Amino acid sequence: CLIVGNEATTSTSYGGYSRGGGVYLSGSAIVENCTISGNSVNKAVVSEGAGIYRTGGSVTNTIISDNTNMTSGANSDIGGTWPAGFAFSCSPGLVSGTGNRTSDPLFAVAGVGHGYTNILGDYHLRPASPCLHAGTNMLWMNDTVDLDGNPRRYYSVDLGAYEVPAIPGMLIVVR
């Protein structure tokens, strides 16, 4: 999935809290192979987790990058309980956890703006991306495709919503 350009605003029923601009994850919910970018939290007493706010569930093989707290202007990719529940994912705040990366994911073209004013980018990964071949393989990936219809590489899956397609070529074996 690609989750871009969403905004969570103040909820009076939650005491002025604004959480989970892209995703509010709780219970035993699962987020896998998603790209979450350009989302925001705004106009609240407490604003956090513009990309994802986690109170439960798990996040795997996911990129969470360039999400913003519009009130403070600060990066607010992840809120709630973390790095628990995050594995083989990429976000600046994931300084620990199995297989997590803190590097810039190097999108082909980053989006511009956040929340409702977001202008979509191209969220495919560049050839130098640290998210290439950085995921963990899962059984469901055997016969599945990414958002472009490219097969997921079961042996070496990329992080995020898009798999970098295999480069066509020729193999010559000489004995």
MARDRENLUM-893585 format. One record per atom (N, C-alpha, C): residue number from 1; residue in three letters; x, y, z. Coordinates in nm, 4 decimals. Layout:
! MARDRENLUM-893585
    n  res         u         v         w
  NUM  ALA         X         Y         Z
...
END
This chain:
! MARDRENLUM-893585
    n  res         u         v         w
    1  CYS    0.0843   -0.1193    0.0000
    1  CYS    0.0000    0.0000    0.0000
    1  CYS    0.0880    0.1246    0.0000
    2  LEU    0.0339    0.2296   -0.0518
    2  LEU    0.0982    0.3606   -0.0542
    2  LEU    0.0057    0.4556    0.0198
    3  ILE    0.0530    0.5115    0.1314
    3  ILE   -0.0285    0.6002    0.2153
    3  ILE    0.0369    0.7376    0.2148
    4  VAL   -0.0215    0.8313    0.1389
    4  VAL    0.0395    0.9618    0.1161
    4  VAL   -0.0668    1.0709    0.1223
    5  GLY   -0.0326    1.1853    0.1836
    5  GLY   -0.1163    1.3047    0.1775
    5  GLY   -0.2370    1.3043    0.2694
    6  ASN   -0.2288    1.2356    0.3810
    6  ASN   -0.3374    1.2345    0.4788
    6  ASN   -0.3035    1.3255    0.5954
    7  GLU   -0.4052    1.3684    0.6685
    7  GLU   -0.3834    1.4590    0.7810
    7  GLU   -0.4782    1.4250    0.8949
    8  ALA   -0.4227    1.4129    1.0154
    8  ALA   -0.5049    1.3968    1.1359
    8  ALA   -0.5107    1.5319    1.2055
    9  THR   -0.6315    1.5771    1.2387
    9  THR   -0.6484    1.7047    1.3066
    9  THR   -0.7033    1.6812    1.4468
   10  THR   -0.7201    1.7862    1.5206
   10  THR   -0.7645    1.7783    1.6594
   10  THR   -0.8952    1.7031    1.6736
   11  SER   -0.8968    1.6143    1.7715
   11  SER   -1.0192    1.5430    1.8046
   11  SER   -1.0594    1.5826    1.9453
   12  THR   -1.1712    1.6533    1.9592
   12  THR   -1.2150    1.6951    2.0923
   12  THR   -1.2529    1.5754    2.1783
   13  SER   -1.2943    1.4662    2.1158
   13  SER   -1.3298    1.3478    2.1940
   13  SER   -1.2078    1.2804    2.2550
   14  TYR   -1.0877    1.3126    2.2051
   14  TYR   -0.9654    1.2561    2.2605
   14  TYR   -0.8817    1.3634    2.3303
   15  GLY   -0.9436    1.4670    2.3788
   15  GLY   -0.8745    1.5681    2.4575
   15  GLY   -0.7791    1.6549    2.3783
   16  GLY   -0.8041    1.6752    2.2495
   16  GLY   -0.7178    1.7600    2.1687
   16  GLY   -0.5968    1.6889    2.1127
   17  TYR   -0.5990    1.5575    2.1085
   17  TYR   -0.4870    1.4824    2.0546
   17  TYR   -0.5038    1.4625    1.9045
   18  SER   -0.3924    1.4702    1.8323
   18  SER   -0.3892    1.4464    1.6892
   18  SER   -0.2818    1.3409    1.6647
   19  ARG   -0.3246    1.2202    1.6289
   19  ARG   -0.2293    1.1092    1.6155
   19  ARG   -0.2601    1.0269    1.4910
   20  GLY   -0.1535    0.9747    1.4305
   20  GLY   -0.1708    0.8841    1.3184
   20  GLY   -0.2210    0.9497    1.1918
   21  GLY   -0.1452    1.0461    1.1395
   21  GLY   -0.1863    1.1118    1.0160
   21  GLY   -0.2015    1.0152    0.8995
   22  GLY   -0.1107    0.9198    0.8886
   22  GLY   -0.1198    0.8181    0.7836
   22  GLY   -0.1894    0.6931    0.8320
   23  VAL   -0.1432    0.6408    0.9469
   23  VAL   -0.1970    0.5157    1.0022
   23  VAL   -0.2044    0.5266    1.1533
   24  TYR   -0.3155    0.4831    1.2106
   24  TYR   -0.3274    0.4645    1.3556
   24  TYR   -0.3375    0.3139    1.3748
   25  LEU   -0.2329    0.2521    1.4260
   25  LEU   -0.2224    0.1069    1.4345
   25  LEU   -0.2440    0.0605    1.5781
   26  SER   -0.3390   -0.0305    1.5979
   26  SER   -0.3654   -0.0815    1.7321
   26  SER   -0.4051   -0.2280    1.7252
   27  GLY   -0.4199   -0.2879    1.8422
   27  GLY   -0.4604   -0.4278    1.8504
   27  GLY   -0.3580   -0.5189    1.7875
   28  SER   -0.4042   -0.6105    1.7024
   28  SER   -0.3136   -0.7050    1.6373
   28  SER   -0.3032   -0.6770    1.4867
   29  ALA   -0.3322   -0.5538    1.4458
   29  ALA   -0.3255   -0.5160    1.3042
   29  ALA   -0.1830   -0.5292    1.2521
   30  ILE   -0.1702   -0.5500    1.1219
   30  ILE   -0.0408   -0.5711    1.0585
   30  ILE   -0.0253   -0.4754    0.9410
   31  VAL    0.0906   -0.4096    0.9331
   31  VAL    0.1262   -0.3271    0.8181
   31  VAL    0.2514   -0.3891    0.7579
   32  GLU    0.2440   -0.4301    0.6298
   32  GLU    0.3582   -0.4927    0.5643
   32  GLU    0.3781   -0.4347    0.4248
   33  ASN    0.5043   -0.4100    0.3907
   33  ASN    0.5454   -0.3607    0.2595
   33  ASN    0.4662   -0.2386    0.2147
   34  CYS    0.4558   -0.1396    0.3024
   34  CYS    0.3875   -0.0145    0.2704
   34  CYS    0.4890    0.0995    0.2619
   35  THR    0.4517    0.2030    0.1903
   35  THR    0.5270    0.3281    0.1885
   35  THR    0.4341    0.4340    0.2463
   36  ILE    0.4789    0.4991    0.3551
   36  ILE    0.3990    0.5991    0.4265
   36  ILE    0.4785    0.7293    0.4262
   37  SER    0.4318    0.8298    0.3510
   37  SER    0.5087    0.9532    0.3345
   37  SER    0.4157    1.0713    0.3076
   38  GLY    0.4592    1.1910    0.3470
   38  GLY    0.3845    1.3129    0.3158
   38  GLY    0.2564    1.3318    0.3948
   39  ASN    0.2431    1.2643    0.5080
   39  ASN    0.1247    1.2780    0.5932
   39  ASN    0.1548    1.3774    0.7052
   40  SER    0.0499    1.4229    0.7752
   40  SER    0.0733    1.5202    0.8815
   40  SER   -0.0251    1.5038    0.9969
   41  VAL    0.0154    1.5586    1.1111
   41  VAL   -0.0734    1.5791    1.2255
   41  VAL   -0.0775    1.7295    1.2462
   42  ASN   -0.1942    1.7826    1.2883
   42  ASN   -0.2103    1.9268    1.2859
   42  ASN   -0.3118    1.9744    1.3893
   43  LYS   -0.2874    2.0934    1.4420
   43  LYS   -0.3835    2.1668    1.5247
   43  LYS   -0.4309    2.0904    1.6469
   44  ALA   -0.3389    2.0504    1.7283
   44  ALA   -0.3780    1.9751    1.8471
   44  ALA   -0.2935    2.0135    1.9664
   45  VAL   -0.3434    1.9814    2.0830
   45  VAL   -0.2671    1.9994    2.2052
   45  VAL   -0.1453    1.9088    2.2003
   46  VAL   -0.1654    1.7828    2.1615
   46  VAL   -0.0569    1.6866    2.1451
   46  VAL   -0.0674    1.6300    2.0041
   47  SER    0.0374    1.6488    1.9242
   47  SER    0.0409    1.5963    1.7877
   47  SER    0.1611    1.5046    1.7755
   48  GLU    0.1374    1.3813    1.7324
   48  GLU    0.2491    1.2884    1.7143
   48  GLU    0.2111    1.1765    1.6187
   49  GLY    0.3135    1.1173    1.5608
   49  GLY    0.2910    1.0060    1.4706
   49  GLY    0.2238    1.0461    1.3415
   50  ALA    0.2795    1.1440    1.2717
   50  ALA    0.2189    1.1885    1.1464
   50  ALA    0.2178    1.0774    1.0424
   51  GLY    0.3207    0.9936    1.0423
   51  GLY    0.3237    0.8805    0.9500
   51  GLY    0.2431    0.7644    1.0053
   52  ILE    0.2802    0.7207    1.1248
   52  ILE    0.2126    0.6083    1.1893
   52  ILE    0.2155    0.6272    1.3401
   53  TYR    0.1042    0.6030    1.4037
   53  TYR    0.0964    0.6045    1.5495
   53  TYR    0.0607    0.4623    1.5905
   54  ARG    0.1458    0.3997    1.6721
   54  ARG    0.1297    0.2595    1.7073
   54  ARG    0.1022    0.2408    1.8562
   55  THR   -0.0075    0.1705    1.8875
   55  THR   -0.0340    0.1262    2.0243
   55  THR   -0.0351   -0.0255    2.0315
   56  GLY   -0.0298   -0.0903    1.9181
   56  GLY   -0.0279   -0.2363    1.9079
   56  GLY   -0.0062   -0.2744    1.7632
   57  GLY   -0.0025   -0.4034    1.7364
   57  GLY    0.0178   -0.4497    1.6003
   57  GLY    0.1641   -0.4494    1.5614
   58  SER    0.1903   -0.4802    1.4340
   58  SER    0.3282   -0.4888    1.3873
   58  SER    0.3461   -0.4219    1.2518
   59  VAL    0.4687   -0.3764    1.2284
   59  VAL    0.5062   -0.3089    1.1045
   59  VAL    0.6318   -0.3770    1.0517
   60  THR    0.6257   -0.4254    0.9270
   60  THR    0.7383   -0.4983    0.8681
   60  THR    0.7575   -0.4551    0.7229
   61  ASN    0.8829   -0.4464    0.6797
   61  ASN    0.9181   -0.4151    0.5407
   61  ASN    0.8559   -0.2835    0.4936
   62  THR    0.8449   -0.1870    0.5811
   62  THR    0.7728   -0.0630    0.5512
   62  THR    0.8648    0.0580    0.5576
   63  ILE    0.8401    0.1558    0.4699
   63  ILE    0.9129    0.2825    0.4705
   63  ILE    0.8204    0.3895    0.5283
   64  ILE    0.8677    0.4593    0.6327
   64  ILE    0.7922    0.5678    0.6956
   64  ILE    0.8855    0.6887    0.6943
   65  SER    0.8607    0.7820    0.6030
   65  SER    0.9558    0.8904    0.5836
   65  SER    0.8862    1.0190    0.5416
   66  ASP    0.9399    1.1315    0.5876
   66  ASP    0.8964    1.2654    0.5459
   66  ASP    0.7509    1.2957    0.5833
   67  ASN    0.7146    1.2641    0.7061
   67  ASN    0.5838    1.2985    0.7621
   67  ASN    0.6071    1.4078    0.8653
   68  THR    0.5129    1.5022    0.8812
   68  THR    0.5408    1.6224    0.9591
   68  THR    0.4314    1.6605    1.0570
   69  ASN    0.4770    1.7108    1.1723
   69  ASN    0.3887    1.7744    1.2692
   69  ASN    0.3741    1.9191    1.2222
   70  MET    0.2582    1.9538    1.1677
   70  MET    0.2384    2.0870    1.1096
   70  MET    0.2368    2.1975    1.2156
   71  THR    0.2048    2.1633    1.3400
   71  THR    0.2027    2.2630    1.4462
   71  THR    0.3440    2.3080    1.4818
   72  SER    0.4369    2.2109    1.4951
   72  SER    0.5730    2.2452    1.5347
   72  SER    0.6692    2.2511    1.4159
   73  GLY    0.6307    2.1908    1.3031
   73  GLY    0.7198    2.1854    1.1880
   73  GLY    0.8227    2.0747    1.1979
   74  ALA    0.8180    1.9951    1.3043
   74  ALA    0.9164    1.8893    1.3261
   74  ALA    0.8790    1.7618    1.2514
   75  ASN    0.9817    1.6808    1.2243
   75  ASN    0.9583    1.5490    1.1683
   75  ASN    0.8795    1.4685    1.2701
   76  SER    0.7805    1.3974    1.2241
   76  SER    0.6966    1.3199    1.3149
   76  SER    0.6545    1.1903    1.2468
   77  ASP    0.7530    1.1117    1.2048
   77  ASP    0.7217    0.9896    1.1320
   77  ASP    0.6479    0.8874    1.2179
   78  ILE    0.6950    0.8664    1.3418
   78  ILE    0.6400    0.7594    1.4250
   78  ILE    0.6059    0.8129    1.5630
   79  GLY    0.4931    0.7679    1.6166
   79  GLY    0.4530    0.8022    1.7522
   79  GLY    0.3990    0.6788    1.8224
   80  GLY    0.3746    0.6921    1.9502
   80  GLY    0.3222    0.5790    2.0276
   80  GLY    0.4344    0.4913    2.0780
   81  THR    0.4131    0.3611    2.0766
   81  THR    0.5133    0.2665    2.1253
   81  THR    0.5988    0.2178    2.0097
   82  TRP    0.7266    0.2474    2.0177
   82  TRP    0.8229    0.2055    1.9166
   82  TRP    0.9623    0.2161    1.9748
   83  PRO    1.0623    0.1486    1.9306
   83  PRO    1.0676    0.0657    1.8109
   83  PRO    1.0038   -0.0729    1.8257
   84  ALA    0.9469   -0.1033    1.9417
   84  ALA    0.8766   -0.2310    1.9550
   84  ALA    0.7738   -0.2430    1.8436
   85  GLY    0.7611   -0.3609    1.7875
   85  GLY    0.6629   -0.3844    1.6828
   85  GLY    0.7091   -0.3473    1.5431
   86  PHE    0.8293   -0.2899    1.5288
   86  PHE    0.8821   -0.2533    1.3973
   86  PHE    1.0007   -0.3432    1.3639
   87  ALA    1.0019   -0.4015    1.2443
   87  ALA    1.1149   -0.4830    1.1995
   87  ALA    1.1343   -0.4644    1.0499
   88  PHE    1.2589   -0.4678    1.0068
   88  PHE    1.2939   -0.4552    0.8660
   88  PHE    1.2197   -0.3383    0.8010
   89  SER    1.2225   -0.2246    0.8674
   89  SER    1.1560   -0.1047    0.8170
   89  SER    1.2554    0.0105    0.8139
   90  CYS    1.2174    0.1191    0.7461
   90  CYS    1.3075    0.2326    0.7288
   90  CYS    1.2382    0.3612    0.7724
   91  SER    1.2958    0.4269    0.8734
   91  SER    1.2478    0.5551    0.9216
   91  SER    1.3567    0.6171    1.0078
   92  PRO    1.3715    0.7497    1.0057
   92  PRO    1.4779    0.8128    1.0839
   92  PRO    1.4776    0.7764    1.2326
   93  GLY    1.3623    0.7507    1.2914
   93  GLY    1.3554    0.7226    1.4343
   93  GLY    1.3804    0.5788    1.4738
   94  LEU    1.3931    0.4886    1.3780
   94  LEU    1.4084    0.3462    1.4109
   94  LEU    1.5548    0.3101    1.4347
   95  VAL    1.6093    0.3618    1.5437
   95  VAL    1.7509    0.3425    1.5728
   95  VAL    1.7822    0.2056    1.6315
   96  SER    1.6811    0.1278    1.6646
   96  SER    1.7040   -0.0085    1.7105
   96  SER    1.5929   -0.0960    1.6544
   97  GLY    1.6049   -0.2236    1.6782
   97  GLY    1.5062   -0.3178    1.6257
   97  GLY    1.5655   -0.4011    1.5130
   98  THR    1.5136   -0.5189    1.4934
   98  THR    1.5664   -0.6135    1.3966
   98  THR    1.5535   -0.5619    1.2533
   99  GLY    1.6671   -0.5438    1.1869
   99  GLY    1.6693   -0.5078    1.0458
   99  GLY    1.6255   -0.3670    1.0114
  100  ASN    1.6008   -0.2818    1.1110
  100  ASN    1.5539   -0.1461    1.0826
  100  ASN    1.6672   -0.0581    1.0314
  101  ARG    1.6311    0.0424    0.9505
  101  ARG    1.7262    0.1357    0.8923
  101  ARG    1.6817    0.2789    0.9218
  102  THR    1.7778    0.3688    0.9353
  102  THR    1.7459    0.5089    0.9643
  102  THR    1.7782    0.6006    0.8466
  103  SER    1.8261    0.5468    0.7379
  103  SER    1.8697    0.6263    0.6231
  103  SER    1.7529    0.6840    0.5440
  104  ASP    1.7839    0.7851    0.4627
  104  ASP    1.6886    0.8364    0.3645
  104  ASP    1.6591    0.7221    0.2676
  105  PRO    1.5310    0.6924    0.2402
  105  PRO    1.5003    0.5801    0.1518
  105  PRO    1.5369    0.6050    0.0051
  106  LEU    1.5648    0.7289   -0.0308
  106  LEU    1.6004    0.7679   -0.1672
  106  LEU    1.4903    0.7322   -0.2676
  107  PHE    1.3766    0.8015   -0.2516
  107  PHE    1.2682    0.7878   -0.3481
  107  PHE    1.3134    0.8456   -0.4814
  108  ALA    1.2558    0.7981   -0.5907
  108  ALA    1.2886    0.8512   -0.7231
  108  ALA    1.2637    1.0018   -0.7247
  109  VAL    1.1460    1.0443   -0.6764
  109  VAL    1.1134    1.1870   -0.6616
  109  VAL    1.0313    1.2006   -0.5347
  110  ALA    1.0838    1.2721   -0.4362
  110  ALA    1.0102    1.2912   -0.3105
  110  ALA    0.8887    1.3799   -0.3354
  111  GLY    0.7825    1.3546   -0.2599
  111  GLY    0.6647    1.4404   -0.2680
  111  GLY    0.6950    1.5774   -0.2097
  112  VAL    0.6061    1.6720   -0.2342
  112  VAL    0.6232    1.8083   -0.1843
  112  VAL    0.5047    1.8417   -0.0955
  113  GLY    0.5312    1.8960    0.0234
  113  GLY    0.4241    1.9315    0.1154
  113  GLY    0.3781    1.8120    0.1966
  114  HIS    0.2860    1.8398    0.2872
  114  HIS    0.2381    1.7360    0.3784
  114  HIS    0.0883    1.7483    0.3978
  115  GLY    0.0261    1.6395    0.4325
  115  GLY   -0.1173    1.6414    0.4578
  115  GLY   -0.1949    1.6735    0.3325
  116  TYR   -0.2998    1.7543    0.3490
  116  TYR   -0.3904    1.7848    0.2383
  116  TYR   -0.3255    1.8643    0.1264
  117  THR   -0.2111    1.9291    0.1535
  117  THR   -0.1437    2.0078    0.0500
  117  THR   -0.0339    1.9283   -0.0205
  118  ASN   -0.0210    1.8005    0.0101
  118  ASN    0.0842    1.7177   -0.0475
  118  ASN    0.0682    1.7050   -0.1988
  119  ILE    0.1797    1.7196   -0.2684
  119  ILE    0.1855    1.6919   -0.4115
  119  ILE    0.2629    1.5616   -0.4250
  120  LEU    0.1997    1.4635   -0.4854
  120  LEU    0.2588    1.3301   -0.4937
  120  LEU    0.3948    1.3308   -0.5599
  121  GLY    0.4800    1.2409   -0.5112
  121  GLY    0.6092    1.2171   -0.5723
  121  GLY    0.6065    1.0825   -0.6428
  122  ASP    0.7232    1.0347   -0.6761
  122  ASP    0.7391    0.9011   -0.7326
  122  ASP    0.8099    0.8195   -0.6250
  123  TYR    0.7386    0.7278   -0.5629
  123  TYR    0.7888    0.6577   -0.4453
  123  TYR    0.8602    0.5268   -0.4780
  124  HIS    0.8996    0.5097   -0.6048
  124  HIS    0.9871    0.3994   -0.6410
  124  HIS    1.1249    0.4301   -0.5814
  125  LEU    1.2049    0.3279   -0.5623
  125  LEU    1.3367    0.3461   -0.5021
  125  LEU    1.4441    0.3655   -0.6082
  126  ARG    1.5389    0.4553   -0.5779
  126  ARG    1.6541    0.4758   -0.6659
  126  ARG    1.7499    0.3571   -0.6527
  127  PRO    1.8379    0.3377   -0.7506
  127  PRO    1.9322    0.2247   -0.7456
  127  PRO    2.0230    0.2238   -0.6226
  128  ALA    2.0511    0.3390   -0.5619
  128  ALA    2.1388    0.3446   -0.4442
  128  ALA    2.0615    0.3398   -0.3119
  129  SER    1.9330    0.3132   -0.3153
  129  SER    1.8514    0.3143   -0.1936
  129  SER    1.8948    0.2065   -0.0942
  130  PRO    1.9027    0.2428    0.0344
  130  PRO    1.9344    0.1428    0.1374
  130  PRO    1.8163    0.0472    0.1617
  131  CYS    1.7032    0.0730    0.0987
  131  CYS    1.5842   -0.0107    0.1166
  131  CYS    1.5755   -0.1238    0.0151
  132  LEU    1.6673   -0.1261   -0.0815
  132  LEU    1.6683   -0.2337   -0.1801
  132  LEU    1.7172   -0.3627   -0.1160
  133  HIS    1.6463   -0.4710   -0.1391
  133  HIS    1.6843   -0.6042   -0.0903
  133  HIS    1.7058   -0.6059    0.0614
  134  ALA    1.6356   -0.5212    0.1348
  134  ALA    1.6581   -0.5056    0.2786
  134  ALA    1.5461   -0.5646    0.3636
  135  GLY    1.4454   -0.6215    0.3003
  135  GLY    1.3314   -0.6743    0.3756
  135  GLY    1.3508   -0.8175    0.4211
  136  THR    1.2512   -0.8652    0.4919
  136  THR    1.2501   -1.0047    0.5326
  136  THR    1.1458   -1.0774    0.4482
  137  ASN    1.1801   -1.1948    0.4036
  137  ASN    1.0914   -1.2722    0.3173
  137  ASN    0.9785   -1.3339    0.3978
  138  MET    0.8592   -1.3362    0.3374
  138  MET    0.7416   -1.3938    0.4019
  138  MET    0.6737   -1.4885    0.3036
  139  LEU    0.6090   -1.5905    0.3531
  139  LEU    0.5481   -1.6904    0.2661
  139  LEU    0.4467   -1.6311    0.1692
  140  TRP    0.3713   -1.5303    0.2114
  140  TRP    0.2690   -1.4732    0.1244
  140  TRP    0.3272   -1.4071    0.0000
  141  MET    0.4563   -1.3798   -0.0011
  141  MET    0.5190   -1.3102   -0.1128
  141  MET    0.5457   -1.4006   -0.2336
  142  ASN    0.5343   -1.5296   -0.2167
  142  ASN    0.5669   -1.6246   -0.3235
  142  ASN    0.5054   -1.5899   -0.4577
  143  ASP    0.3796   -1.5647   -0.4634
  143  ASP    0.3099   -1.5396   -0.5901
  143  ASP    0.2357   -1.4062   -0.5881
  144  THR    0.2970   -1.3034   -0.5312
  144  THR    0.2294   -1.1737   -0.5223
  144  THR    0.3047   -1.0684   -0.6024
  145  VAL    0.2402   -0.9539   -0.6199
  145  VAL    0.2985   -0.8440   -0.6964
  145  VAL    0.2928   -0.7156   -0.6146
  146  ASP    0.3734   -0.6169   -0.6564
  146  ASP    0.3720   -0.4855   -0.5912
  146  ASP    0.2651   -0.3980   -0.6568
  147  LEU    0.2647   -0.2681   -0.6258
  147  LEU    0.1629   -0.1788   -0.6806
  147  LEU    0.1712   -0.1612   -0.8322
  148  ASP    0.2873   -0.1866   -0.8901
  148  ASP    0.3030   -0.1782   -1.0357
  148  ASP    0.2733   -0.3101   -1.1060
  149  GLY    0.2495   -0.4150   -1.0295
  149  GLY    0.2283   -0.5467   -1.0887
  149  GLY    0.3556   -0.6269   -1.1071
  150  ASN    0.4684   -0.5750   -1.0547
  150  ASN    0.5945   -0.6495   -1.0605
  150  ASN    0.5953   -0.7557   -0.9517
  151  PRO    0.6496   -0.8731   -0.9811
  151  PRO    0.6531   -0.9779   -0.8786
  151  PRO    0.7405   -0.9379   -0.7597
  152  ARG    0.6946   -0.9738   -0.6412
  152  ARG    0.7788   -0.9580   -0.5218
  152  ARG    0.8882   -1.0626   -0.5310
  153  ARG    1.0102   -1.0219   -0.5062
  153  ARG    1.1214   -1.1161   -0.5088
  153  ARG    1.1264   -1.1875   -0.3750
  154  TYR    1.0860   -1.3098   -0.3741
  154  TYR    1.0800   -1.3858   -0.2501
  154  TYR    1.2181   -1.4016   -0.1869
  155  TYR    1.3212   -1.4086   -0.2668
  155  TYR    1.4547   -1.4307   -0.2118
  155  TYR    1.5189   -1.3041   -0.1572
  156  SER    1.4722   -1.1869   -0.1981
  156  SER    1.5372   -1.0630   -0.1559
  156  SER    1.4423   -0.9446   -0.1733
  157  VAL    1.3430   -0.9352   -0.0896
  157  VAL    1.2365   -0.8364   -0.1055
  157  VAL    1.2849   -0.6951   -0.0702
  158  ASP    1.2323   -0.5963   -0.1449
  158  ASP    1.2611   -0.4560   -0.1164
  158  ASP    1.1634   -0.4053   -0.0105
  159  LEU    1.2017   -0.2986    0.0601
  159  LEU    1.1110   -0.2343    0.1545
  159  LEU    1.0146   -0.1447    0.0764
  160  GLY    0.8958   -0.1258    0.1309
  160  GLY    0.7997   -0.0339    0.0718
  160  GLY    0.7032   -0.0987   -0.0255
  161  ALA    0.6269   -0.0133   -0.0922
  161  ALA    0.5182   -0.0570   -0.1797
  161  ALA    0.5646   -0.1042   -0.3170
  162  TYR    0.6852   -0.0660   -0.3566
  162  TYR    0.7326   -0.0984   -0.4912
  162  TYR    0.8565   -0.1859   -0.4875
  163  GLU    0.8569   -0.2856   -0.5706
  163  GLU    0.9724   -0.3739   -0.5898
  163  GLU    1.0484   -0.3213   -0.7112
  164  VAL    1.1798   -0.3103   -0.7014
  164  VAL    1.2578   -0.2700   -0.8168
  164  VAL    1.2606   -0.3893   -0.9118
  165  PRO    1.2134   -0.3699   -1.0365
  165  PRO    1.2078   -0.4840   -1.1279
  165  PRO    1.3458   -0.5387   -1.1606
  166  ALA    1.3494   -0.6668   -1.1889
  166  ALA    1.4749   -0.7302   -1.2296
  166  ALA    1.5185   -0.6691   -1.3622
  167  ILE    1.6470   -0.6487   -1.3777
  167  ILE    1.7013   -0.5914   -1.5014
  167  ILE    1.7154   -0.7033   -1.6025
  168  PRO    1.6498   -0.6873   -1.7206
  168  PRO    1.6630   -0.7927   -1.8208
  168  PRO    1.8062   -0.8001   -1.8724
  169  GLY    1.8479   -0.9175   -1.9062
  169  GLY    1.9833   -0.9340   -1.9559
  169  GLY    2.0046   -1.0742   -2.0078
  170  MET    2.1284   -1.1068   -2.0319
  170  MET    2.1623   -1.2360   -2.0861
  170  MET    2.2604   -1.3026   -1.9919
  171  LEU    2.2449   -1.4308   -1.9746
  171  LEU    2.3369   -1.5077   -1.8935
  171  LEU    2.4042   -1.6095   -1.9833
  172  ILE    2.5356   -1.6058   -1.9900
  172  ILE    2.6103   -1.7013   -2.0696
  172  ILE    2.6983   -1.7812   -1.9755
  173  VAL    2.6848   -1.9122   -1.9822
  173  VAL    2.7659   -1.9998   -1.8989
  173  VAL    2.8637   -2.0731   -1.9904
  174  VAL    2.9918   -2.0599   -1.9622
  174  VAL    3.0962   -2.1256   -2.0416
  174  VAL    3.1635   -2.2263   -1.9509
  175  ARG    3.1763   -2.3493   -2.0018
  175  ARG    3.2441   -2.4538   -1.9236
  175  ARG    3.3678   -2.5001   -1.9954
END
